[in-house]
Amino acid sequence: MTEIEKNLKKMADEIPVPEKLSPDQIEKKLKNNRKKPHRYVRGVCVAAAAVIVVGAGVMMWQNQKMSPQKQQTTAEQYQNTTPPQDTAEEHKTYEEIRKSIDDYLTEKEEITVLDGDMAYSSATEAYSSATEDTSQTKTSGNSVNDYTKTNIQVEGIDEADMVKTDGKYIYSYYRDAVSSTISIVKAEGKDSAQIGKIVLADVQVQALYVQDRWLVVLAEDENTSSDDANVQTRTYLYDVSNPEKPICRSKNSQSGYYSDSRLTGNILYTISVKRVYEAEKKTDKKEYIPEVGGEILPEDSLYCPNPGMSAEYLVFQSIDLSQSGKTIDSMAVLGAEGTYYMSEKNIYVATETDAWRKTKISRYSYEKGTIKYACEKVINGTILNQFSMDEYEGNLRFAATTYDDNGKTTNGLYIVDSLFKTIGSVSRLAPGERIYSARFMGESVYFVTYRETDPLFLVDVSDPANPVVKDKLKIPGFSDYLHPFGENMLLGIGSIQDKEGNSYVKLSMFDISNPEKVKEIHSKKLGKNTVQNMGSDHKGIVVDAERNRIAFGVENYDDTTDSFYEIFSYDKQKGFQNIAKLSLEESYSTESRGLYIGDYFYLCKTSSGICVYDTKKYKKIRSIAY
């Protein structure tokens, strides 16, 4: 062990652990919320951010180490990548699939044995990465419409969440070690009350939807883990025409743990991940072939685009709510899970590969519930999250951070057609930085990069084949979530650090009325050592321009480890105004959701219950315990 490694290990051992992060508390939270990410922001430098704006206008830019002449607008990031895969010959027999999985597992086992000799250096690298990560952290949102809807990416395509409302009732769930309970609360201000519940034994609920008279419950088997090859994702469809007496109309199942889903119209699309171990030793096909509805998928519903490259299936199922939960279609593809983006016609999956900083992008078309594997391509670079992808006029646009052989980063925007052939790009932006947030808004694209000092970019893409850097602006801090706010304004939520390394949540409002000159017109810094999770939990924010409200959860890691739900208004002259700061008590911000229904605000804490507030002084007028 080198002296540097010893010092790193000593530093790690000496870092005090807040009570909320103690082993007992972590175990408690894991039981309640197995897959919820936290992105803590700690830094050792004063930070600034780059917002890259790509549209029919220009690009603002400021970095003396860069010059327009160095900007590359070619598709270099696509060199040495795999050609798009065709759908014609991707089906395999059961035996071919078993061999493909076994080849992959055998290769992985050899790599694991080799890596065993380098265990500590790998751990050191992981520690270094963790340290770095903790120092950072057609669109839609939720609008007034009398009640708050889930914050989604694409209008008309709903996303599942831990709390849902139809404007009359609030549906949420809580879990213990052996069961899950869905609570149904009638939302009537001070007269609000729990009027029904659904108890599901031996499953762990993961997410909900509410559509007309239907409540959709997405869950996993409780008696298995995400590492168990036999775990099942289960979809329950309840008729809640009478919320006091919900009736289960259907139960659907598919192999694997729940990964993601979307609801468009009356059709639900669910994605699960089935892992396979030691395929060569399996004799029962159910052990290495996914099931849907208790039956293994036929060979013509299985795809293996890259034999020997994965032991994980993505399992897709489409369910028609209007037909009481009837399965329309199902299929499975050998390929690891990733980041999901769903447009009006396609589902895109961006998966980091085993190769150094490469990402496989796969496209699946869908129409009226029928799902088809279309094509895929491996690119140089990584894609941050679903907001870094967007389909526009039949083309996929995505923002990516690329790495050279020495690990040095640059960033770019890429436009490809339906077969992933490059149409245009602008690359090599912001060397040494990486993308922290993105927002596609029609012909304009905004994305933020970060390091110690960073620019705000605007790019002229009037000629898609030749984007040009035009202008520059420097902004302190960075935004890891961007959201349109009213007309010609863009909200940013992120972080800023001081010279002592203390982090603060930062709100920014950008004026985007002039496509040639984006301005940060107001900003607000919250308390010392505060963090938020909007970059990884966009459903946790309320952005309601019509009500003039911005609300989200905040963790405070100063002298205590308190959690709050903060509510702001915005004034074009005065900037951000704090309207309320509501205690989350023992709950994490990622376990909480805020809802406006009529003249009341409902703070839903999935670990304890719902608190009701008036919207004048935000005085608590009712508490409903689970």
N, C-alpha and C positions, 0 to 999 in steps of 0.2 A: 504494500500500500504506500503510495507516494505521500509526501508531506501535504500536498494540496488536498488529496483525498481524505487524509486524516483530519485536516481542518474542516473540510466540508461535513464530514461525519460528526465532528464535535459540534459544529454550528447547528446541525439538524437536531442533535440530541438536546441542545440547550434551549431550543425554541419553546416557549411556554404554550401549552395547549389549552384553549378556552374550554370552560365547562361544557359548552354545547358540542364540543368536538371530542369529548372524552369517550373511551371505548363503550361505556354503558349507554351514553346518549346516542352514539353512532349506531349501535345495535338496535336501539329503540326506533330510531328513524328509518333504518334499513328495513325493518319489518313493515313499517308503514308506507315506505316510499322507495322501493328498491332501485328504481332507475332514474331518480331525479338528480341532475347534475348541479353542482355549485361551482361558480367561477369567482374566486376571491381575488380581489385586486390589492396587491401590495407592491410597492415599487421603491427604488432607491434613487430615483432621479426625477427631475421636473419634466413632465411629459408634454408633448404636443401631438397633434394628429393631422393626417392628410385626408381630406375628403375629395375623392376623385369623382368628377361629374362628367358623364359621357352623354352627349346629346347633340342636337342640331346646332348647338352654340359653340362655346369655346371652353378651354380648360385653364384654371388658375393653378399656378405652380410656383414654388419658391424653394430652391435648394441649390446652393452655390456649387455643390458637387455634381450637379446634373446640368445638362444643356439640351435644348431641343434637338441638336444634331445627333445626340446619343440615343434618342428615342427610336425604338424599332417598331415598325408597323407591319412587319412580316409575320408569318405564322411559324416562327422558329420553335415555339413550344410544342409544335406537332411533329417535329422531326423525330425519327426513331420511335414513333408510337405505332401501336397496332393498327392495321387498316380496319375500317368498319366491318363488323361481322354480318353476314347474310343470314336470313332466317331459314333458308331452304333445307340445310342439312344439319340442323342443330338437334333434332330428336335423336335419342339413343335408346338402345334396349336396356332392360333392367341390368343385365350382366355387364354391359359396357359402362353403365353408370357406377356400378359397384366397383369395377376395376379402376375407373377414374378417381373415385374417392380414396380407394386404397393406395393408389400411386401417390396421391397428394399427402396422405397421412404418413406413408413411409418416408417420403422426402422430408416432411416436417420433423419427423422423429430424428432423422439424421442431423438436421440443422440444430435441433434442440440439444442433442448430445454434444455437438461441437460448441454451441453457445455456453454449455455448462462450465467450460474451462475459463470463460470470460465473465462469470457471474457478477463479480464485484464491479468491473468496469462498466457493465451494462447498468448496474444499479446506480453507479455514479452519474452516468448519462441521464438516467431517469430523474435523479434528484435535481440535476442541472436544468432539465426541461421543466420540471415542476416549478422550480424557482422562477424560471422565465415566464411560465404560464400564469403564475399567481400575480405577476406584476402587470397583467393586462386584463384584462378580461375580454299585367293589369292587376294592381294591388288593392287590398281592402283593409278594414279595421273595424272597430266596434263603433257604431253611431247611436244617436239618441233613440229614435224609434221607440220611445217610451221605456225601453229597457236595454241593458248592455248585452251585446252578443259577444261570443268568443272572438278574440283578436285573431284574424286569419290572414293568409297571404294573398289568396286569389278569390275575388268576389264570386260567390255562387258555389264555392267548394269549401264545405265546412270541415273543421278539424276537431278531433275529440279532445276533451279536457276533463279535469277532475270535478268541475262544477258546471252545470248547464241550467238555463232558465228559458221558459217560453213566455215570460212576462207575467205569469200568474203563479207559477210554482217554481221552486228552486230544487234541483236534484243534485245531490252530492253523495260521496261515499266515504266511509271510514273502514279500517281493517284491523283485525287482531290476528293472532297466530294461526287460527283455524278457520276463519270465515271473513266475509265482507258484508257490510250492510249499506244499502242505498237508502238515504234519508230523503223524504219528500216533504217539503215545507211550503205551506201556503203563504205567499208574500203579501201581507196586508198591513205593513207598517207596524204600529204598536200592537196590533192584534195578530201578528204573524204567529204561526204555530206549526209544529210537525203533525201532519195528518195521515202519514203513511210511511211504511218502510218495507224494504225487501231484504231478506237475509239469505245469503248464498253460502252454504257450507262447503268447505274444502276448495275454495277458489279465492284468488286474490284479484279484485277488480283493478283494472289499469286505467280505464277511461270511459266516458259517457258521451252519448249524443241524445238530443231531443229533436224530433221532427214531427210536427203535427201531433197525432195522438200516440206516437211511438217513442218509447224510451229504449235506446240501444245501450247494452252493458257489455263492455269488452273485458275479458278476464283471463287469468291463467290458472291452471291446476295449482292448488296450494301444496300438495304433497310431493311436488317435484321442484327442481330449481332450474335456473336458466342454463345450467351446464348439463342438465339431464336430457338425454336424447329422446325421452318419451314425453316431455312436457307438451301440453296441448293449449292452444288458444281457443277460448270459447266465446261465442257471441250469443247473447240472450236478447230477444226482442219482446218487450212488454207493451201491452196496450194500456195506456194510462188515461183513457177517456174518463174514467173515474179514478183519480189519483189515490183515493183512499183505499181502493181495491184493485191494484194493478194485476193484470193477467198475463202470464207468460204465454206467448203465441208460438215461439219457436226457439230452438237451441241448435246452433251451428258450431262445428268444431273444425280445427285444422291443426296439423302438426306444427310444433315449435312454439317458442315464446313470442308474445305480442311485440311487434316492432313499431308499426305505424298504421294509419288508416286515413281515409277521406270519405266524405259523404257528399255526393252531387246529385241533385234531384232526389229521387227515391232509392237510389242505388248506393249501397255501402261497399267500399273496397277495403279489404283488410289484408295486411301483410304480416306474416310471422316468419321466424327463423328457426329452422330445424337443423340441429347439429348431429353429425354421425361420427361414431367412434369405431375403429377396427372393423371396417366394412368387410374385409376378407373373411372374418370369422362368423359373420352373420349368415344364418340360413333362412330366417324369416324375412321376407321382403319388407314387412312393416318396420323392421329395424333400420333399414337404410333407404326406404322409399317413403315420401310424405303421404299422409292420409288427409282426406277432406271428407267430413261426414262419416268417419269410421271406415272408409274404403280407400285403399291405396290408389294413387293417381295412375291412370293408364299411361303407357309409354308415349303416346302422342300428346300428352299434357306435360311432358318433362323435357327440359332443355338443358343442354350441356355445351355452351359456346366454347369453353376452354377446358378440354379434358385434362385432368391431373392438376387443376389449379385451385380447387376448393373442396371442403368437406361440409359446407353449409349450404342449405337450400333457402332461397327466398320463396315462400309459399304465398300465393295470391288467391283470394276468393272474392267474388262479387255476390252480393245478397240484395234481393229486391224487397224493400220494405213494403211496397204496395201489394205484394203477393205473400204477405205474412211471413217474410223471412226465407223465401225460396232461394236456393243457390242458383245463380245464373251460370257462372263459369268458375273454373279453378285451374291453376297451373302451378308449376314449380320450376325454378331455375337454380342450377348449381352456381352459387356465387354469394359472397359474404354480404351482410347488410351494410347500409351506409346512410347517406343523407337523402331524404326523399323530397322531390318537388313534383307536384301534380298540376298540369295545365288543363285546359278544357278538352284536350284530346289525348294527352300522353302522360305517363308516369316516368319520371327520370330518377335513377338511383346512382348516386356518386359514391364510390367505394374506394377507400385507400387500399392500394395493393401491397403485396409483400416487397415489391421493388421500392427503391429509394425515392420517396416523395412523389410517387405517381398515383394517379386516380383513374379508376375505370368508370366511365359514364355509360349507363345502359338506358335504353329507351324501350318502353312498353306502351303500345297503343291501346286505347280502350274506346269502346262505343257500345252504349246500351248494355253495359255489363260484360261484354265480350272482351277478353284481355289477350293480347298477342305480343310475344317477344318480337321486337323490331330489329334492333342493332345495338352495338356497343363499340366503344373505343377507349383505349388507354391514353391518357395525356400526361405530359410532364407537369406536375404541380398538384396543389391541394385546393379543395373547395371548402370554404368555411362552414356554411350551413345552407338551408333551403332558400334563404333570401339572396344567396349568391347566384341563383339560377332563375331564368325567366324565358318563357317562350313568347315570341312576338312575330306575327305574320309568318308563322310556320317555321321559324328559325329558333334555335336555342342560343341564348346569350348567357355567358357565365363569367364571373370574376374569379381569378385564381392567383395564388401565390406560387411562384416557381423557385426551384433551388438548383444551384449549380453543383458541380462535383465536390466543392468545398463547403457546401451548406449555406452559401450566401444567397439571399433572397432578392427577387424582384417580383413585380405584380403586373397583371394585365387583364384586359377584357377581350373575350373571344366570341365570335359569332359564327355558328356552324349551321349547315342545313339539316334536313331530316335524316341524312345518312352520315352526319358528322363530318362532312367535308367543309373545310374552312372557307368562309366568305370574306371575313375581315377581322382584324385584330389591332390592338395597340398594346405593346408589351414593354418590358424592361422599365417599368415605372417604379419610383421610390425604392432604389436599391437599399438593402439592409433592413427593410420593413416588411410587414405582412398585413394582410387584410383583416380588419376587425369588424366591419359591418358593410352591408350593401343594401341598396333599395333601387329596384327598377321601376320607373314611372313613364310608361309609354316610350317616347323617343329619347328620354333622358335616363342616365344611369348614374347613381351616386355611390361611391364607396370610400371607406375610410381606411387608411393605413396608419401604422404606428411605429415609432421608436422614440429617441430622445427629442429630436426636433424634426417636425414633419410639415409638408405642404398640403394645401387644398388644391386638388387638381380639377381642371375642366378640359375636356377634349372635344375638339370639333370632329364629329363623325358624319358630316353631311355627305362625304364620300366614304362609304363603309370600308372600302379597300385601302384607304389612306387616312386614318385618323391623325390629327395634328395637335400638338400641345400649344396652347395659346396664351395662358395667363397663370398667375400664381397668387397664393394667399397663405399665410401662416396662422395656425389656430392652436392655442394651448389645450392640452388634454386630448381625449379621444372619445368617440362615440362607438359603442358596440351594438347599438340598435338605432335604426333610423325609421321614421314614420311620418307620412304626410300629415300636416295639421292645417286644415282649412285651405284657403286659396293662396297659392304661391309661397307657402311656408313648409319647412321640413324640420321636424323635431329630432334631436339627437339625445340619447341617454347613454352616458358612459362614465368615465372616471378621469380624475386628474390627481397628480401627486405633488407634494411639496418637496423641498430640498432634503428634509429629514426622512423622506420615504413614507410619510403618512398619506393615505389615500382618501379621496372624497368622491362621492357620487356627484356627477356634473350633468346639468341640463343645458342644452344648447338649442337656440332657435335660429334657423337659417332662412334668410330671404332669398328665394329662388325665382323671383319675378323677372329678373334680368338674366337670361341664359349665358350672358358673357361675363357676369360678375356676381357670383354668389357671395353673400355676406353673412357672417355670424352677427346677428343684431342684438341678441341677449344671451346671457348665460347665468347659471346659478349653481353655486357650490354648496352641497349639503354638509352635514356634520363630519368631524374628523373621524377617520377610519371607518367610513361607511362603504358598503358594497351593495350592488344590485345584480340581478341575474337575467336581465332582459335579453342579453345576447344569446342565452341558451334556453330562455323560458319566455318567449314572446307572448304566450297566452296569459301571462301574469300581469299584463299592463292594460289599463283602460286609457284609450286615447279618444276623447269625445269632443271634437271641435265645436259641435252645436251646443253642447252644455258648457263648453269651455272648461273642461276638466282633463287632467292628466293624473293618473293614480297608479301606484305600484308599491311593492314591498321592498323594504330596506333592512339590511342587517348592520348592526353597529358593533364593531370589535375594538372599541376604545378601552375604557376601564371596565366595561361590562360587555355582555354578549346579548344585548337586547335586539328585538325585532319589532319593526314598525311598518304600518301601511300609511304612506304619505300621499296627500292629495293636493294638487296645485291647479291654479288658474293661470291664464296668460293674458297679458295686456301689451299692446303694441308700443305703448309709451313706457310703462313701468316694468315690463318683463314678467318673470315668473313670480307668482305670489303663493305662499304656502297657506292652504285653506284648512288643512287638518293633519294631525299626526296621531294615528290611532295605534295603540299598543296591540301587538300580536301575542303578547304574554309568552306562553311556552311554545308557540308554533314558529316554524321557519317561514320566511317569506315565500319560499317555493311551495309551501303547503297551503297557501292562502290565495283567495280570489276576491276581488271587489266587484260589486254589481250595483248599477242604478236601475231601479224599477219605480217608475212614477216619481213621486216626491221623496223617496227614501233611498238610503244607501245601505247595502247589505254586505257585511264583511264575513266571508265564509272561511272558516278554519277547519280543514278536513280532519284535524286531530281532536277537535273539541266541539265545534258547533258554529252557530251563526249569530252575529250581533247586528242589530238594526239601529240605524242612526237617522236623525232628521237631516235634511240637506241645507239648513240655514246655519246652525252652529255646530253641526255634527255631534250632537249630544246623543248618547246611547239611550234608546227608549225601550229596547227589548233584547233579551238574550235567550237563545234556544240551544240547550245542550243536547248533544247526541246521546 
